[in-house]
Amino acid sequence: MANPWGYQLDEWMRSPELRAIGQRARNEAEDYADVSLNQALYAYVQEVLLHFFDERLLSASDWSDFFSQSFILMLLLTADLLAFTPNEDLLEDLRIRGMKVHYLEKALGNSVNLDQYALEIIRLPSLAGQQLTKKELVRTHFNDYIDISLGEFVPYNEQVKSIWESSNPLRTVFEFMIKLENAAVNCSEADSPITHWKFSTVGTPDMGDHPVSGTREVGIGQSATGNPTLYTRGVDRPTNQIAAMRTWYVFCKADQLWRSYRKKVASS
């Protein structure tokens, strides 16, 4: 979607108002896989946006989009990701390795992507005759359920591979092998037992900048019917001017990748 944030984007990402929206969303639903938009919640987010942004800086069409129900719902689904920052220990570990996190508010692209892909599943899929655990589906067998012609997560080295397979996957850096280019992401949050993990895009000495800056979460929640719900949700923005010139291509390929994850799980 077009960026309606204007020059206030940097302030918005760090604002208590954005964190308050994320907290309100958490209070409204048990997990991010099933957020319902009620009128009180819609009105609350409208009020927050009105107080924070200057209406005069937005065109009439942008302001209309800003208050659309679909936009506010997506904002609720991703507010915590917009405000997410890896912990300082992890950031220091990356700095020691000559790597850096790409922050959404520091990216140069004029478009911000907010997305969620969810799938309610009756039973966890099986692989080679064995039913997968939640951890295996969202983490250790992740590549088995995405279209690897579009992208594949490969541990940065053997040491990183052992960290990824452990009970604490933080600091795992992946070489994200995207068609036509490679980039890197870092596991920046994970719960225990593993039902979700977040990765942040990073720049590395040998691969340079990731084409987008932002955070994505992959996990399993529970739907209103009580069935497991597989989801991925993310926020990102073209990192530099080169990526910004290819915004449509970058976002389109990412959309194809995450749709493939949902489709392959549904058909297994």
N, C-alpha and C positions, 0 to 999 in steps of 0.2 A: 504494500500500500504506500501511497505517497506520504512523505514525512510532514505531519502537521505541527511538529514540536517547535519549529523555528529555532531561534538562537537560544531558547530556554532548555534545550534538550539536556545539556550537561547538568543544570540545576535540578531538572526533573528526576534524573536517574539517582541523584543523591538525596532527594527530598523525603522528609518524614511522611508527606502526603502519599507518595507511591507505596511506601512500606505499610501505611495504614490500609490502603486498598488491598494489598496482599494479605494482611492480617484479617480483614473483613471477609475476604474470599475463603480463607481457611476456616473461619468460624461458621460459614454458611454451608460447608460440605465436608464430608469426612476425608475426601481426597480430591486431587485435581482432575481425576478422570470423570467426575460427575458433578460439575458446578451448575446449579440452576439459577437462572437470572430472574429474581422477583422484582416487583416494582419498587419496593423500598431500597433494594440494593442498587437498582438502576438510578434512582433519584440521588442516592448517596454519591455514586461515582460522578454523576453530572455536576453535583455541587462542588466536589473536590476539583474537578477540571476547571470549572468556572472561576473558582477562587485562585487557582494557580496560574492559568494562562490568560494572556491578554487577548480578548476577543477581537480587538482591532487589528491584530497582526495576522489574522487568518482570513482567507477569502471565504465567501459565503458557502461555496461548495465544500471546502476543507472543514469548515465548522460543522456543516451538516454531517459529513462523514465521521467527524470526531465524536458526535453524539449518537451515531447509529447504534442500534441494539447489538449488531454483530461485532462492532468494534469494542464496545464496552464489555461484552462477554469475553472476547479474546484478551482484553486488558486484564480482566479478573483472572483468567486462566494462566496468565504469564507475568503478573505484576511482580512476584517474588524473583523471577528470573531477570527482569529488567533491573532490579535493584541488587542482584547477587554479586558478591565479591568473594573470591577464594580467601581462606584464612591466611594470616601473615606468615605462618611457618611454611605453608605450601609455596607462597610467593617467593620467599627467601630461597627455598630449595630450587625453584626454577631459575632465579637470578644466578645462583652458584653455577648452574649448568649453562649459563649464557642464554637462557630462554626468557620470554616475557609473555604475560597474558595480554590478549587484545581486548581492551575495554570497549563496550558498546558506545559509550558517550564520547570516546576519543576517535572513533572511526570517521572517515571522510565522506562516505556515501550519503546521499540525500533520501534514501528509502530505508525504512525499518520493517523487518519481517517479524510478525507474531504468528505462531502456528501451533496447532495441536492435532495429532492424529491418534484416534482411540479405537479400540476394538474390544467389544464384550465377547468373552470366550466361555463356552460351557465347560470345557476341560482343557488342561494344559496339553500342548502338542507333544507328539512322540518323535524321537529321532533314533533310527536304527533299532526300532522295536522297544525302546525305553522311554517312558514318559518323563519329560523334563521337569525339573524343579523351577520355581520362580527365578532363582538365582541364575540357573543355566540359560533360561530363555532371555533374560534381559542383560546378561553379562557374558558368561563364558562361551555360549553358543550364539552370540549376537550375529556374527558373520554368516551363520548358516541360514539366517532368515532375512537377509537383505540381498538386493541385486548387486553382486560384486562387480558387475560390468560398469556400475555407476560409482561405486566407492567401496572400499574395504578397510577395516581397522586392523592395522598390523603393529604389534608392540615395537617400540623404538629399538630395543635390543633384548638380549636374553635375560638380563637382570630385570628389566621392566616387565617382561613376560611373567616372571615368577611373582612379582608384586601384584600383577593383575589377577593372577589365579589364587592369591592368598585371601584371607578373611578381611584384609584392609587394603583395598586397591588404590587408595589415595596416592598421588604422585606418579601414577602410571601415565606415561606419555605415549601416544599412538602416532604413527605415521598414517595419516588418513589418505589412502591412495585413491585420489579422485581422477576420473578420466581427464586426460590432457595435463594434469598437474598434481603434485603431492602437497600436502599440508599437514599440520600437526594439531592435536588436541590433547588436553590433559584431564584426567579424572580428578575433579575438584571437590566432589562430595559423594558419599555413599552411606547408606544406612546398614545396620546389622540387626537381624539377618537381612541379606540383600534383597530388597524389593524395588529399589531405585538407585540410580547414580546420575550425577551431573558431569558433563564435560565442558570445559572452557576452551575456546580456540587460542592457540599460542603461536608465537614466532620462534623459530629455532635458527642457530647459526648456519646449518646446512640446507634447510628448506625455505628459509625466509618467512615472510608474512603469510598467514592464512588468508584466503580471499575474503572471509567475513570475520567480524568481531562479535562475540556473543557467547551465550550459554544454552545448552540443551540438556534436557532430562529425559531419561528412559526409565520406565518403571511399570509396576503392576499395582493397581488399586482395586477397589471394589465398587461395582455399580449399585444402583438403587435396588436391583433385583437380587443382589447378593452374589452375583457371579464375578469372577476376576475380570478386570478390564486392563488390557495392555495399552500403554500410551507412550507417545513421545511428544514433547512440547518444547518449543524453543523460541528464542529471540536473537536476531542477528542483523547485521548491517554491513555493507561493503567496507572493507578495511581501508583501502586506499583508492586513489583516482583511477588506477588501471582496473581494479575490480568494479568500481562504480560505473565505468563505461560498459561493463558486461553484466549489469545488475539483473536484467531479465534472464540471461543465461544461467547465472549463478543460482538464483532463486528457483528457477524452473528445474534444474538438475537436482537440487536439494529436495524439492517437492516430489520428484519421481522416486528418489531414494527412500524417503520415509513412507510413501505410499506402497512401495515394494515390500517393506517390512510388514506392514499391516496385511497386505495381500497374501504373502507367503505363509504367515502364521494362520490366516483364515483358511487357507487351502490345505493345510497339513493335518 
